[in-house]
Amino acid sequence: MVDLHTIKPRLQSPILAQVLTQYPVVVVHGARQTGKTTLVQGSPIGQGRTFLSLDDFDVRDVAQSDPTALFIGRDCITLDEIQRQPDLLLAIKADVDRQRQPGRFLLTGSANLLLMERVADTLAGRAVYFSIPPLTWAEIEERGYGQTLDILIEQETIDQVVCALPASVPDPNRPLQEAVRAGGYPVPALAADAGFRARWFDGYVQTYLERDLRQLSAIDQLMEFRRLMQLCALQNGRLLNTASLAADAGLAAATARRYINLLETSFQVTRVPAYAVNRGKRLVKAPKLLWTDTGLAAHLAGIADSDSLVRGREWGFWLENWVGNHLLVWAGLRVPRLNITHWRTSNGREVDFVIETGRRLIPVEVKATPRPSSRDLAGLNAFLDTYEAASFGVVACPCPAPKVLSSRVIALPLNLLLLC
């Protein structure tokens, strides 16, 4: 079982506490059950704030009938699940326009409010947004995260990278394959019992289908939507082919596109865009599809345990999804935010992820083998040959220690990359 009262420190906490001293409206959004409410109520963020949840019918009734009444006599207010009453944002806008008090409103939502046009337009110029994803491996292990990745963007050569790397590779409490299978939603991620975890995921999917989705949009083909979810889980880490997914799910292409948009708006999937700069090569422009939580995706895909996950032919794609999610979390914590893209040419050369820093490019290839060889470097070498801004590439893999594979490519252990 899992201790439901366990609270893991979140990477976003220090930044969130800081921006609450600078901006009148701070929006914390993410998928249901990622720990948003726990974060905004926790110390020191929740201290001195009035907490109101729009899951509460009484609060929602006041928000509908007389929204400004919620603000009377309250200095700093946290409004949980704001997507349930988007009209309340007009009252928030008016209040902020009268007096731009830092930290006045802290809003949470289980939908990507930036993708909800009406919401984004209302708060334009008044709000800063934070996405709270499922727990990272580092958060679950209560370790630091980002040091190794920071080294990659700060150093110019492989020699400099090797000299700057941490002296030892962390040994996690939960092995990599188990961490990928459990995912990052706090309750199942911290549970030791696989049966408990499976029942939790069943309940999550049911709640998501019957409650959250219907608040975002009308879904008139629920069985087909669930089938599309399963297909997306089976296609994680691959290029998004909407036409193929639509045909397999028995949906019209336009309907499938709308449903995938809903999956993205509700933070279930992420589309990683293709690297956009064309230097004389024909590039594939399709985005790469990542499932936000590998635990939920594995459950939807019918993968019962970590051994089945590793033995399957698709293990490399699951690792790619896992690493991609972690790169996106790290990139979102940087100021300014970094871009994470992927790269693929029409003749099949590809790089799983490209870190764009503005002046430099770091291509990252994810491999499931602990012993990468020169045969694994074709995509990285093609990328390095094409772009002068890329001085070296990285193979992220479960190797035991860093290894220089060539004058331009270094292999880094996943434990070092994601747990330091």
TAGIBEL-V852077 format. One record per residue. N is the residue number from 1. RES is the residue in one letter. NEAR is the number of other ideal C-beta (glycine too) atoms within 12 Angstrom. D_CENTER is the distance of its C-alpha to the mean C-alpha in Angstrom with 2 decimals. Layout:
N:RES:NEAR:D_CENTER  N:RES:NEAR:D_CENTER
This chain:
1:M:16:25.81  2:V:22:23.30  3:D:12:24.21  4:L:16:22.52  5:H:10:23.46  6:T:19:21.52  7:I:22:19.36  8:K:31:17.15  9:P:25:16.97  10:R:36:13.64  11:L:33:12.77  12:Q:38:12.62  13:S:29:16.08  14:P:17:18.43  15:I:28:16.97  16:L:33:16.91  17:A:26:20.47  18:Q:20:21.54  19:V:25:20.48  20:L:37:22.19  21:T:20:25.36  22:Q:18:24.92  23:Y:27:23.67  24:P:31:25.24  25:V:41:22.14  26:V:43:18.71  27:V:41:16.07  28:V:45:13.34  29:H:40:11.26  30:G:43:8.62  31:A:39:9.43  32:R:40:12.79  33:Q:36:13.39  34:T:43:10.46  35:G:37:13.31  36:K:43:13.57  37:T:32:17.31  38:T:30:17.97  39:L:39:16.45  40:V:44:18.53  41:Q:25:21.58  42:G:25:21.52  43:S:15:23.84  44:P:18:24.29  45:I:35:21.99  46:G:28:23.71  47:Q:17:27.22  48:G:17:29.62  49:R:28:27.42  50:T:25:28.44  51:F:28:25.84  52:L:34:26.19  53:S:28:24.20  54:L:34:24.56  55:D:25:24.42  56:D:18:27.91  57:F:13:30.45  58:D:15:32.76  59:V:28:30.20  60:R:25:29.18  61:D:17:32.90  62:V:22:33.55  63:A:33:30.57  64:Q:19:32.16  65:S:16:35.77  66:D:15:35.81  67:P:29:32.40  68:T:20:33.97  69:A:19:35.54  70:L:32:32.23  71:F:27:32.39  72:I:14:36.06  73:G:10:36.77  74:R:21:33.16  75:D:18:32.04  76:C:27:28.32  77:I:40:26.53  78:T:38:23.22  79:L:44:22.64  80:D:37:20.29  81:E:34:18.96  82:I:45:20.29  83:Q:39:19.43  84:R:34:22.35  85:Q:32:24.78  86:P:32:23.73  87:D:22:27.41  88:L:39:27.16  89:L:34:25.35  90:L:21:28.70  91:A:30:30.33  92:I:36:27.66  93:K:29:28.20  94:A:19:31.95  95:D:29:31.73  96:V:29:29.71  97:D:19:32.12  98:R:15:35.01  99:Q:14:33.66  100:R:19:30.53  101:Q:23:30.17  102:P:22:27.18  103:G:32:25.01  104:R:32:26.91  105:F:42:24.03  106:L:46:20.73  107:L:48:19.01  108:T:44:16.27  109:G:48:15.08  110:S:40:13.36  111:A:38:13.01  112:N:34:11.67  113:L:38:14.99  114:L:26:14.76  115:L:26:15.06  116:M:29:17.96  117:E:15:20.74  118:R:18:23.13  119:V:34:20.90  120:A:23:19.76  121:D:18:23.43  122:T:28:24.75  123:L:34:22.76  124:A:19:23.09  125:G:15:24.27  126:R:31:24.03  127:A:34:20.43  128:V:32:17.55  129:Y:33:13.99  130:F:40:11.26  131:S:38:7.83  132:I:42:7.70  133:P:44:4.87  134:P:45:7.02  135:L:44:9.30  136:T:44:9.18  137:W:44:12.43  138:A:35:14.03  139:E:37:13.67  140:I:37:15.13  141:E:28:17.82  142:E:22:18.28  143:R:28:18.39  144:G:23:17.62  145:Y:31:14.76  146:G:30:14.98  147:Q:23:18.75  148:T:40:18.97  149:L:41:16.49  150:D:25:18.43  151:I:28:21.57  152:L:41:20.61  153:I:34:20.39  154:E:22:23.39  155:Q:24:25.77  156:E:20:27.67  157:T:19:28.94  158:I:30:28.32  159:D:16:31.23  160:Q:17:29.63  161:V:32:26.33  162:V:23:28.34  163:C:17:30.32  164:A:24:27.38  165:L:31:25.32  166:P:26:25.47  167:A:14:28.63  168:S:15:27.26  169:V:24:24.42  170:P:28:22.93  171:D:16:23.87  172:P:26:21.23  173:N:19:22.55  174:R:28:20.56  175:P:20:20.84  176:L:38:18.05  177:Q:28:18.76  178:E:30:18.87  179:A:41:15.56  180:V:50:13.89  181:R:39:15.99  182:A:43:15.36  183:G:47:11.55  184:G:44:10.05  185:Y:40:11.41  186:P:40:14.09  187:V:36:17.15  188:P:39:16.90  189:A:37:15.26  190:L:33:18.27  191:A:28:20.77  192:A:17:23.23  193:D:16:24.74  194:A:25:23.37  195:G:15:25.35  196:F:20:23.90  197:R:34:20.34  198:A:26:21.40  199:R:19:23.08  200:W:31:20.14  201:F:37:17.95  202:D:19:21.00  203:G:22:21.25  204:Y:35:17.63  205:V:31:18.06  206:Q:17:21.42  207:T:20:20.37  208:Y:35:17.57  209:L:31:20.20  210:E:16:23.09  211:R:21:21.84  212:D:30:18.57  213:L:33:18.95  214:R:18:22.58  215:Q:28:21.92  216:L:33:19.79  217:S:21:22.16  218:A:14:25.09  219:I:27:24.36  220:D:15:27.77  221:Q:21:26.91  222:L:21:24.97  223:M:15:25.91  224:E:25:24.93  225:F:36:21.55  226:R:27:20.95  227:R:24:22.27  228:L:41:19.86  229:M:40:16.93  230:Q:28:18.61  231:L:34:19.20  232:C:40:15.61  233:A:38:14.84  234:L:30:17.82  235:Q:33:16.79  236:N:46:13.30  237:G:38:13.26  238:R:33:16.15  239:L:30:17.23  240:L:34:17.00  241:N:22:20.58  242:T:30:20.88  243:A:19:24.63  244:S:21:24.50  245:L:34:21.99  246:A:27:24.22  247:A:18:27.33  248:D:20:26.09  249:A:30:24.96  250:G:19:28.22  251:L:30:26.82  252:A:19:27.93  253:A:20:25.73  254:A:13:25.36  255:T:26:24.37  256:A:31:21.76  257:R:22:20.26  258:R:26:20.29  259:Y:39:18.72  260:I:34:15.80  261:N:26:15.44  262:L:32:15.47  263:L:45:12.78  264:E:30:10.54  265:T:34:12.15  266:S:41:11.53  267:F:40:7.73  268:Q:46:8.83  269:V:41:8.24  270:T:42:7.09  271:R:33:10.19  272:V:40:10.58  273:P:27:14.01  274:A:30:17.08  275:Y:36:18.67  276:A:17:21.22  277:V:22:24.19  278:N:16:26.93  279:R:19:29.54  280:G:10:32.03  281:K:22:29.85  282:R:15:28.93  283:L:30:25.14  284:V:27:23.10  285:K:21:21.14  286:A:25:19.06  287:P:27:15.25  288:K:40:13.46  289:L:37:11.72  290:L:44:8.73  291:W:46:8.41  292:T:45:5.23  293:D:46:7.75  294:T:49:10.52  295:G:48:13.00  296:L:46:13.12  297:A:44:13.24  298:A:40:16.01  299:H:34:17.78  300:L:33:17.89  301:A:29:19.11  302:G:17:21.83  303:I:35:21.16  304:A:18:22.98  305:D:23:22.54  306:S:26:21.24  307:D:16:24.57  308:S:22:24.24  309:L:36:20.78  310:V:24:22.25  311:R:15:25.52  312:G:24:24.08  313:R:12:24.31  314:E:27:20.62  315:W:31:19.50  316:G:28:18.69  317:F:34:16.19  318:W:41:14.44  319:L:41:14.44  320:E:38:13.15  321:N:44:10.11  322:W:46:9.67  323:V:47:10.40  324:G:43:8.32  325:N:45:4.97  326:H:47:7.12  327:L:45:8.52  328:L:35:5.85  329:V:38:5.79  330:W:36:9.49  331:A:33:10.10  332:G:27:9.05  333:L:32:11.50  334:R:24:14.21  335:V:11:16.97  336:P:11:17.32  337:R:21:13.77  338:L:29:13.72  339:N:27:13.11  340:I:39:11.54  341:T:37:13.63  342:H:44:15.56  343:W:44:19.36  344:R:32:21.90  345:T:25:25.57  346:S:15:27.82  347:N:13:29.64  348:G:16:26.66  349:R:26:25.79  350:E:34:22.05  351:V:46:19.51  352:D:43:16.10  353:F:48:14.35  354:V:41:16.06  355:I:43:15.30  356:E:32:17.23  357:T:26:18.78  358:G:14:21.33  359:R:16:24.25  360:R:24:22.95  361:L:35:20.93  362:I:50:19.68  363:P:44:19.26  364:V:47:17.47  365:E:42:18.58  366:V:44:17.27  367:K:37:20.26  368:A:33:21.01  369:T:21:24.48  370:P:21:25.44  371:R:19:28.17  372:P:33:27.00  373:S:18:29.97  374:S:18:31.07  375:R:16:30.46  376:D:30:26.69  377:L:31:26.91  378:A:26:28.04  379:G:33:24.87  380:L:41:24.35  381:N:27:28.05  382:A:27:28.06  383:F:41:25.29  384:L:30:27.13  385:D:21:30.35  386:T:27:29.03  387:Y:31:27.36  388:E:13:29.33  389:A:23:26.36  390:A:35:25.01  391:S:29:27.29  392:F:38:25.67  393:G:45:23.02  394:V:52:21.09  395:V:46:21.06  396:A:45:18.42  397:C:39:20.11  398:P:34:21.48  399:C:29:24.61  400:P:18:26.42  401:A:23:26.82  402:P:34:26.15  403:K:28:28.41  404:V:26:29.60  405:L:28:29.84  406:S:23:31.57  407:S:16:32.45  408:R:27:29.17  409:V:38:26.66  410:I:42:25.56  411:A:39:23.95  412:L:42:21.76  413:P:34:21.12  414:L:42:17.58  415:N:35:18.79  416:L:40:19.73  417:L:45:16.69  418:L:42:14.13  419:L:33:16.59  420:C:33:18.42
